[in-house]
């Protein structure tokens, strides 16, 4: 009978995404649908499935893997200090002051959540509706990181300031309750150890991080399909940290979460993360969510008048606890998006399930109360994403064109600037030659400057750009300005060198800094050779409708997809795929991977939009 129940659960896990795709059910997260299906096939409705020891063990592994993958989702680069200076174009289009960074906003927002959660927990305790103050505060402060990430990915927001802010709030909404749950279990649990022993978890995590830091630097050289060293390391970390956590009286989910953080800090490849996602979301995690629904017996829960009262009250508490974030988000984002972001952070499920599992094992909560908390959390997962999708719209700062600043206005740079202005670029040019200014200022935006020192350029905002092109005829000046711009924090720098001797002297240094260099005579030689070897090159160069592009694929919507199945496959021609510094001659069956560089041709209007879509990180 155990095997039959497991087969039914796995069949349900297989059919749920197919049914959602067939009927275009996009408003509900997959986890919510899996819980709902679990309710239907469980004792609440048809009673096809009953949990057994085998299914319970697989469900426990599922929640451990889920928390591990949640730790792996944290983007620690968001906490690094970043250049806050805006380009002139960004200053002109900015809606709010830039001093409110995603990190600062998220800290402010989650601080309001902590305060409101404590107040709501106190209200429930005073009213006699739920007497466990600390458990209620932990539950009200939880946010479902997995569901938030899924919603942000769907809107392609993870690379934008709004998405980063909501993501960080959600990280706090999983990390802080996790630590709170550990302290709660240590103080009130029967098997708890001394609190100082919890530091052993961090000590072991630090030791593992230092021990395996060089791992991903060399494993590619010895990794094979039969070894899968990165996956073996991941499960070693999980088991080790879970064992340590349980040994010191903490919860296994804390160990799993810390293991995910350790692996994240080891900088695994995107392929490693995709395989871990496949293992987790392909097998263990669906079992956990479906089993959660199976264990939720609505026939018993809904016969209790107190449970019926608690469900809407807990739902309101989940929502009200997050409402303070609205005023924090308004400091930088427009009102509709502040409301959308607040609603999305009210989504809670993953940590609620983990907290309730621990609380029930400690016998600090009744089945009716646990069911009410869970059903209320289920409602947040249904309603919150609907509100988010209804109210969110692009911020002005997300619609700003890519800024390109040219230093030097001459026959080499002006024609390029003219063509770029027709696309998704905001172009500015700077020259220190009055005669060049007189010649070109009517054709492109040119600013005349007396000096081209690094300090003058910085003071005039020339370095506040996305792309800096150093096209001055003076090679030594270009070299000095390239170093200064890189030190300032310009993301991409392209430098022209007419003198090959100067380039030979500085080329290695600039390339190590990440500066792109080119030599005009060599470029002309390369072009002539291309015309001789590939006569069709001339057709492409003279074609006013089409152009050639290179783009790095950062959008997960277009990864793990064959070229022939891309939605815009008929609009472009992909001639080369560069993967791990190797050229691949593609065909219709070639699968696009995350991080691939695509060289393609297409219509200048549609291809530019396709390039932007492929390069949008989500």
C-alpha positions in Angstrom: 0.0 0.0 0.0 3.0 2.3 0.7 4.2 1.8 -2.9 0.7 2.5 -4.3 0.5 5.8 -2.4 3.9 6.8 -3.6 3.0 6.0 -7.2 -0.1 8.2 -6.9 1.9 11.1 -5.5 4.5 10.8 -8.2 1.8 10.6 -10.9 0.2 13.7 -9.4 3.6 15.5 -9.5 4.0 14.6 -13.1 0.5 15.7 -14.2 0.3 19.0 -12.2 2.7 21.0 -14.5 1.1 19.5 -17.6 -2.4 20.4 -16.5 -1.2 23.9 -15.5 0.4 24.4 -18.9 -2.6 23.0 -20.7 -5.1 25.3 -19.1 -2.7 28.2 -18.8 -2.9 28.4 -15.0 -0.2 31.1 -14.4 -1.6 32.9 -11.4 -0.9 30.2 -8.8 2.6 29.0 -7.8 3.5 25.4 -8.5 3.9 24.7 -4.8 0.4 25.9 -4.1 -1.1 23.7 -6.8 0.8 20.7 -5.4 -0.6 21.3 -1.9 -4.1 21.7 -3.3 -3.8 18.4 -5.2 -2.5 16.8 -2.1 -5.7 17.9 -0.3 -7.8 16.4 -3.1 -6.1 13.0 -3.2 -5.8 12.8 0.6 -8.3 12.1 3.3 -9.9 15.5 2.8 -11.6 14.5 -0.4 -10.9 11.2 -2.2 -8.7 9.5 0.3 -6.5 7.8 -2.4 -3.3 8.4 -0.4 -2.2 8.0 3.2 1.2 8.9 4.5 3.5 6.1 5.6 7.0 5.9 7.0 8.5 5.8 3.5 6.5 8.8 2.3 7.3 10.8 5.5 11.0 10.1 5.1 10.9 11.3 1.5 8.9 14.3 2.6 11.5 15.2 5.2 14.3 14.9 2.6 12.1 17.2 0.4 12.0 20.0 3.0 15.7 19.6 3.6 16.5 19.9 -0.1 14.1 22.8 -0.4 15.8 24.8 2.3 19.2 23.9 0.8 18.1 25.3 -2.6 16.7 28.4 -0.8 20.1 29.1 0.7 21.6 28.6 -2.7 19.4 31.3 -4.1 20.8 34.1 -2.0 22.8 36.6 -4.1 25.5 37.9 -1.8 26.8 40.3 -4.4 23.8 42.5 -3.5 25.5 43.2 -0.1 28.7 44.5 -1.7 29.4 48.2 -1.9 28.5 49.5 -5.2 29.1 52.8 -7.0 26.1 55.0 -6.3 26.9 57.8 -8.8 24.3 58.0 -11.5 24.8 58.9 -15.1 23.4 62.3 -16.3 20.7 60.4 -18.1 19.8 58.4 -14.9 19.8 61.6 -12.9 17.4 63.1 -15.3 15.0 60.1 -15.3 15.4 59.1 -11.6 12.1 59.2 -9.7 13.6 59.2 -6.3 16.9 59.9 -4.6 19.5 57.1 -5.2 20.6 57.1 -1.6 18.0 54.3 -0.9 19.8 51.3 -2.1 18.2 47.8 -2.3 20.1 46.7 0.8 19.1 49.8 2.9 15.4 49.5 1.8 15.3 45.8 2.6 16.7 46.4 6.1 14.2 49.1 6.8 11.3 47.1 5.4 12.1 43.9 7.3 12.6 45.9 10.5 8.9 47.0 10.2 7.9 43.4 9.6 9.7 42.3 12.9 8.0 45.1 14.9 4.5 44.3 13.4 4.9 40.6 13.9 5.7 41.1 17.6 2.7 43.4 18.0 0.4 40.9 16.3 1.7 38.0 18.3 1.1 40.0 21.5 -2.5 40.8 20.3 -3.2 37.1 19.7 -1.8 36.2 23.1 -3.8 38.9 25.0 -7.0 37.9 23.2 -6.5 34.3 24.0 -6.7 33.2 20.4 -3.1 31.8 20.3 -1.0 31.8 23.4 2.5 31.0 22.1 3.8 34.5 21.6 7.2 33.6 20.1 5.9 31.0 17.7 3.3 33.4 16.4 5.9 36.1 15.9 8.1 33.7 13.9 5.2 32.6 11.7 4.0 36.1 11.0 7.5 37.2 10.0 8.1 34.5 7.4 8.3 35.1 3.6 8.3 32.4 1.0 11.6 33.0 -0.8 11.0 30.4 -3.5 7.6 31.8 -4.5 9.0 35.4 -4.5 11.9 34.3 -6.7 9.6 32.6 -9.2 7.3 35.7 -9.5 10.3 38.0 -10.0 11.9 35.7 -12.6 8.6 35.6 -14.5 8.6 39.4 -14.7 12.4 39.5 -15.4 13.0 41.7 -12.3 15.9 40.0 -10.5 18.5 42.2 -12.2 16.6 45.4 -11.5 16.6 47.5 -8.3 13.0 46.7 -7.5 13.5 43.0 -7.9 16.8 43.1 -5.8 14.9 44.9 -3.0 12.1 42.5 -2.9 14.5 39.6 -3.1 16.5 40.8 -0.1 13.4 41.4 2.0 12.5 37.8 1.2 15.9 36.6 2.1 15.5 38.2 5.5 12.0 36.8 5.7 13.5 33.3 5.5 16.8 33.8 7.3 15.6 35.7 10.4 12.6 33.3 11.1 15.1 30.4 10.6 17.3 31.7 13.3 14.3 32.5 15.5 13.0 29.0 15.1 16.4 27.6 16.1 16.5 29.7 19.2 12.9 28.8 20.0 13.6 25.1 19.6 16.7 25.4 21.7 14.9 27.1 24.6 11.6 25.3 24.6 12.5 21.9 23.0 13.0 18.8 25.2 16.2 17.8 23.2 17.8 21.2 23.1 21.4 21.8 23.9 23.2 24.9 25.2 22.8 27.9 22.9 26.5 28.4 22.5 26.7 25.0 20.7 24.8 26.6 17.8 28.0 28.4 17.0 29.4 25.0 16.0 27.2 25.1 13.0 28.8 28.3 11.8 32.2 27.0 12.7 31.7 23.8 10.6 30.3 25.9 7.8 33.3 28.1 7.7 35.6 25.1 7.8 33.8 23.5 4.9 33.9 26.8 2.9 37.7 27.1 3.4 38.3 23.5 2.7 36.4 23.4 -0.6 37.1 26.9 -1.8 39.4 25.8 -4.6 37.1 22.9 -5.6 35.3 24.6 -8.5 38.5 25.9 -9.9 39.8 22.6 -11.0 36.9 20.0 -10.9 36.0 20.8 -14.5 39.3 19.1 -15.6 38.4 15.8 -13.9 34.6 15.9 -13.9 32.8 13.2 -15.9 29.2 12.2 -16.4 30.0 9.1 -14.2 31.5 11.1 -11.4 29.3 14.3 -11.0 31.7 15.7 -8.4 29.8 18.9 -7.9 26.6 17.1 -7.1 28.4 14.7 -4.7 29.9 17.7 -3.0 26.5 19.3 -2.6 25.0 16.3 -0.9 28.1 15.9 1.3 27.5 19.4 2.5 23.8 18.8 3.1 24.3 15.6 5.1 27.3 17.1 7.1 25.5 20.3 8.0 22.2 18.5 8.9 24.1 16.1 11.1 25.9 18.9 12.9 22.7 20.8 13.4 20.8 17.9 14.9 23.9 17.0 17.0 23.8 20.4 18.7 20.0 20.4 19.2 19.2 22.6 16.2 16.7 21.8 13.4 17.9 19.9 10.4 16.4 22.6 8.1 18.9 25.1 9.6 21.7 22.8 8.7 20.3 22.4 5.1 19.9 26.2 4.7 23.5 26.9 5.9 24.8 24.1 3.5 23.1 26.0 0.6 24.8 29.2 1.7 28.2 27.4 1.8 27.8 26.0 -1.7 26.6 29.4 -2.9 29.8 31.0 -1.6 31.9 28.4 -3.4 30.6 29.9 -6.6 29.2 26.8 -8.4 28.6 27.0 -12.1 25.1 27.6 -13.5 25.0 24.0 -14.8 25.6 22.7 -11.2 22.7 24.8 -9.9 20.4 23.6 -12.7 21.2 19.9 -12.0 20.5 20.5 -8.3 17.2 22.2 -9.1 16.4 19.2 -11.3 17.0 16.7 -8.5 15.1 18.8 -5.9 12.1 20.1 -7.9 12.0 17.0 -10.1 11.5 14.5 -7.2 11.9 15.4 -3.5 10.2 18.8 -3.3 7.0 17.9 -5.0 6.6 14.9 -2.6 7.0 17.3 0.3 4.4 19.7 -0.9 1.9 17.1 -2.0 2.3 15.2 1.3 1.7 18.4 3.1 -1.7 18.6 1.4 -2.4 15.0 2.1 -1.7 15.5 5.9 -4.1 18.5 5.9 -7.5 16.9 6.7 -10.0 19.6 6.0 -12.9 17.4 7.1 -11.6 17.5 10.6 -10.3 21.1 10.5 -13.4 22.7 9.1 -15.7 21.2 11.8 -14.0 23.3 14.4 -15.5 26.7 15.0 -12.3 28.1 16.4 -10.3 26.9 13.4 -12.8 28.6 11.1 -12.3 31.8 13.1 -8.5 31.5 13.1 -8.0 31.0 9.4 -9.1 34.6 8.3 -7.4 36.1 11.4 -4.1 34.4 10.7 -4.4 35.4 7.0 -4.9 39.1 8.0 -2.0 38.8 10.4 0.3 37.5 7.6 -0.8 40.4 5.4 -0.7 43.2 8.1 2.7 42.1 9.3 4.1 43.1 5.9 2.2 46.3 5.4 4.9 48.5 6.8 7.1 47.7 3.8 4.7 49.7 1.6 5.9 53.1 3.0 9.5 51.9 2.9 9.2 50.9 -0.8 7.6 54.2 -1.6 10.8 56.0 -0.8 12.2 54.8 -4.1 9.5 53.2 -6.2 6.1 54.4 -7.4 3.0 53.7 -5.3 1.6 51.0 -7.5 4.9 49.0 -7.4 5.2 49.6 -3.6 1.8 48.0 -3.2 2.8 45.2 -5.6 6.0 44.5 -3.7 4.4 44.6 -0.3 1.7 42.1 -1.5 4.4 39.8 -2.9 6.4 39.8 0.4 3.2 38.7 2.2 3.4 35.4 0.4 4.4 32.8 2.9 4.5 29.0 2.7 7.9 27.3 2.8 9.0 28.5 6.2 5.5 28.2 7.6 5.6 24.5 6.7 9.0 24.1 8.3 8.1 26.0 11.5 4.8 24.0 11.9 6.6 20.7 11.4 9.0 21.6 14.2 6.3 23.0 16.5 4.2 19.9 16.1 7.2 17.7 16.9 7.7 19.8 20.0 3.9 19.6 20.8 3.7 23.3 21.2 0.8 23.6 18.8 -2.4 21.7 18.2 -3.4 20.1 14.8 -6.3 22.6 14.5 -4.0 25.6 15.0 -1.4 24.2 12.7 -4.0 23.6 10.0 -5.3 27.2 10.4 -1.8 28.6 10.0 -1.2 26.5 6.9 -4.6 27.3 5.2 -4.0 31.0 5.9 -0.6 30.7 4.3 -2.1 28.9 1.4 -4.5 31.9 0.9 -1.5 34.3 0.8 0.0 32.3 -2.0 -3.2 32.5 -4.0 -4.0 36.2 -3.4 -0.6 37.9 -3.1 0.8 36.9 -6.6 -2.5 38.1 -8.1 -2.1 41.5 -6.5 1.5 41.7 -7.6 0.8 40.9 -11.2 -2.2 43.3 -11.2 -0.3 46.4 -10.0 3.3 46.0 -11.1 4.6 48.1 -14.0 8.1 49.0 -15.2 9.9 51.7 -13.2 11.3 54.7 -15.1 14.8 53.8 -14.1 14.3 50.4 -15.8 13.4 52.1 -19.1 16.5 54.2 -19.4 18.5 53.5 -22.5 22.1 52.2 -22.3 24.4 55.2 -22.0 27.4 55.4 -24.3 30.0 58.2 -23.9 32.6 58.8 -26.7 35.8 60.7 -25.9 36.9 62.1 -29.2 34.7 63.3 -32.0 36.2 62.3 -35.4 35.5 60.3 -38.6 36.0 57.1 -36.7 33.6 57.8 -33.9 30.9 60.1 -35.2 29.3 57.7 -37.8 29.1 55.0 -35.1 27.5 57.4 -32.7 24.9 58.4 -35.3 23.9 54.8 -35.9 23.7 53.9 -32.2 21.4 56.8 -31.5 18.8 55.1 -33.7 18.7 52.2 -31.4 18.4 51.7 -27.6 21.3 53.9 -26.8 21.7 57.3 -25.3 24.9 58.8 -26.9 27.1 61.7 -25.8 30.4 62.8 -27.3 33.2 64.9 -25.9 36.0 66.6 -27.7 38.8 69.1 -26.8 39.2 70.3 -30.4 37.1 73.4 -31.3 37.2 72.7 -35.0 35.8 69.2 -34.5 33.1 70.6 -32.3 32.1 73.1 -35.0 32.1 70.3 -37.6 30.1 67.6 -35.8 27.9 69.2 -33.0 25.0 69.7 -35.4 25.0 65.9 -36.2 25.4 64.4 -32.8 25.4 65.7 -29.2 29.0 66.9 -28.7 30.4 68.7 -25.6 33.5 70.9 -26.0 35.9 70.6 -23.1 39.2 72.5 -22.6 41.0 69.6 -20.9 40.8 65.8 -21.1 42.3 65.0 -17.7 40.7 62.2 -15.7 39.6 64.6 -13.0 37.9 67.0 -15.5 36.1 64.1 -17.2 35.0 62.8 -13.8 33.8 66.2 -12.8 31.7 66.6 -16.0 30.1 63.2 -15.5 31.8 61.6 -18.5 32.7 58.5 -16.5 29.1 58.1 -15.3 28.1 55.8 -18.2 27.4 52.2 -19.1 29.9 52.1 -21.9 32.9 54.4 -22.4 34.6 54.6 -25.9 38.0 56.2 -25.9 38.4 57.1 -29.5 40.9 59.9 -29.2 43.8 59.9 -31.7 46.3 60.2 -28.8 47.0 56.6 -27.8 48.8 57.4 -24.5 46.0 59.6 -23.4 43.5 56.8 -24.1 45.6 54.4 -22.0 45.7 56.8 -19.0 42.0 57.6 -19.2 41.1 53.9 -19.5 42.9 53.1 -16.3 41.2 56.1 -14.5 37.8 55.1 -15.8 38.2 51.5 -14.7 39.3 52.7 -11.2 36.2 54.9 -11.1 34.0 51.9 -11.8 32.9 52.2 -15.5 31.4 48.8 -16.4 32.6 48.6 -20.0 35.5 50.4 -21.7 36.5 50.2 -25.3 39.9 51.8 -26.3 41.2 52.8 -29.7 45.0 52.5 -30.4 46.3 53.8 -33.7 49.9 53.2 -32.6 50.6 49.5 -32.5 53.8 50.1 -30.4 51.8 51.8 -27.6 49.3 49.0 -27.8 52.0 46.3 -27.5 53.3 48.1 -24.4 50.0 48.2 -22.5 47.8 45.5 -24.1 48.3 42.8 -21.5 47.7 45.3 -18.6 44.5 46.6 -20.1 43.1 43.2 -20.9 43.7 42.0 -17.3 41.7 45.0 -16.2 38.9 43.9 -18.5 39.4 46.8 -20.9 38.6 46.0 -24.6 41.2 47.3 -27.1 41.3 47.6 -30.9 43.8 48.7 -33.5 42.4 50.4 -36.6 44.9 49.1 -39.1 44.5 45.5 -37.8 40.8 45.9 -38.0 41.0 46.9 -41.6 43.3 43.9 -42.4 40.8 41.6 -40.7 37.9 43.1 -42.6 39.7 42.7 -46.0 40.6 39.1 -45.2 37.0 38.4 -44.3 35.9 39.9 -47.7 38.3 37.6 -49.5 37.5 34.5 -47.6 33.7 35.2 -47.2 32.4 37.3 -50.0 29.0 37.4 -48.4 30.5 39.6 -45.7 30.2 42.5 -48.1 26.5 41.9 -48.4 26.1 42.1 -44.6 28.2 45.3 -44.4 26.2 47.0 -47.1 22.8 45.8 -45.8 21.0 48.7 -44.3 18.2 46.5 -42.9 20.2 43.8 -41.1 23.2 43.7 -38.8 25.4 41.4 -36.7 25.1 41.1 -33.0 26.7 39.3 -30.0 24.9 38.7 -26.8 25.4 36.7 -23.6 22.3 34.7 -22.6 21.4 35.7 -19.1 17.6 35.2 -19.4 16.5 31.8 -18.0 13.4 31.9 -20.2 15.6 31.1 -23.2 18.0 28.6 -21.6 17.7 24.8 -22.0 15.7 25.5 -25.2 16.6 24.3 -28.7 17.3 27.0 -31.3 14.4 25.8 -33.5 12.0 26.2 -30.5 13.0 29.8 -29.7 9.9 32.0 -30.1 11.9 34.4 -32.4 13.8 31.6 -34.3 12.4 32.9 -37.6 13.6 36.5 -37.1 17.3 35.9 -36.5 20.1 33.6 -37.8 22.5 32.3 -35.1 25.9 31.7 -36.8 28.1 30.9 -33.7 27.6 29.8 -30.1 30.5 30.5 -27.8 30.4 28.2 -24.7 33.2 27.9 -22.2 35.5 29.8 -24.6 34.8 27.2 -27.3 33.1 27.9 -30.7 30.1 25.7 -31.5 28.6 25.5 -35.0 24.9 25.6 -34.2 21.9 23.9 -35.8 18.2 23.8 -35.0 18.7 21.1 -32.4 21.5 23.0 -30.5 20.4 23.7 -27.0 21.0 27.2 -25.6 22.7 27.2 -22.2 22.9 29.9 -19.6 26.0 32.1 -20.2 26.3 31.2 -23.9 27.4 33.9 -26.2 25.4 34.0 -29.4 26.6 35.7 -32.6 23.6 36.3 -34.8 22.2 38.4 -37.6 18.8 39.9 -38.0 16.7 42.9 -38.8 18.1 46.0 -37.0 14.7 46.8 -35.4 13.7 43.3 -34.2 17.2 42.0 -33.5 18.0 44.8 -31.1 14.9 43.9 -29.1 15.8 40.2 -29.2 19.3 41.0 -28.0 18.0 43.0 -25.1 15.6 40.1 -24.1 18.3 37.5 -24.2 20.7 39.7 -22.1 18.1 40.6 -19.4 19.2 38.7 -16.3 16.3 37.0 -14.3 
